[in-house]
C-alpha cells in the first residue's frame, strides 16, 4: 500500500473560505475566494498560493470591500482570474500587478455567488446572482454581453458545458436546473431536480449529456439530459445541505462534494449503492470549496469557514 501523503494546510486568518480553484496553467498554484465574518458583513480577500512539499506559500493577496464568494482562472491568460462578490461586483485580477483589479463590473444588483470560465471558447465567463440573473462577459469588454432571467429565486451556480462553448447550465433556489444555449434568449430545458434549493452543479467532463446536482435536501443527483424525467442515480451520505460538487478531470466516474456537515466526500458512481468511497472530516466548519488538480491526479483542495485551505491526496482516489 502506498504511504500516506501529508495534508498541506494554510490558515486564511480572519477570512472564511468560499471557493478554491487550481490554476488551469500551473500544477502548483491555486486561488481561494474568502470573506470576513462568514460573508455576512465585511471585507473579502483573494488568496493566490503556491504549493510546495513543505506547505502552501503566498504569492499574492488582494483585498476587497465586500466578501468574495467565488473565483475562476482565465483560460487564455495564465496570470488572470476573476472573482464574484457580495456587493454584486465582478473583478478581474492580474498577478503581475500588486494591488488593484484591472477591471471591475457592477451590473448585478445583489450577491454574485458563482463565476465560471468558458472551457471551450475560452474568451468568455459566466456569472449567476441572487438578483435572479445570469450574465455572460468578455474580459476585454466593460459591460456584459448577454443577460438571462428565468429563475424566480437566487441563482447559486452556473457552469459551462465542457463540450460546447455555447451551452451552459444554472441551478437555483427555485428547485430547478436550466440548460441554456447562449445563442437563444430562453432556456432550452428545465429540470425540477430537487424538492429543495439547489446549491451545487457541475458537468461531467467525460459524458456530454451528464450533469450532477446537489441540494439542501442533502442529496446528490446524476442526470442524463436526454432523459430528464428522473435522475440516473441518487447519492446519499451527507447529513446537511450539499454546497459544492466537482467532477474529476481524470475520470468520468469520480466526483467530490462538500457540505454544511463539515465534510468533503469522494464518490465513485460506478459502484452503485456503495458509491461513497471517502469522507474527509478534517474541517471544523462548513466546507464550501473543493477542486481537483488538473495536473496532479488525485490531488484535491478544499476550503471552509474554519479559515483553513487543505490540499491532500487521499489514498482512496489514488486507487481508482
Secondary structure, DSSP 8 states (H G I E B T S, - for coil): -------EEEE-TT-EEEEEEE-SS-TTEEEEEEEGGGGSSS-EEEEEEEEETTEEEEEEEEEESS-EEEEEE-SS-TTEEEEEETTS-EEEEETTSSSS-SEEE---SS-EEEEEE-TTT-S-EEEEETTS-EEEE-TTSSS-SEEE---SS-EEEEEE-SS-TTEEEEEETTSEEEEEETTSSS-SEEEE--SS-EEEEEE-SS-TTEEEEEETTS-EEEEETTSTTS-SEEE---SS-EEEEEE-SS-TTEEEEEETTS-EEEEEGGGGGG-EEEEE---SS-EEEEEE-SSSTT-EEEEETTSEEEEE--HHHHT-
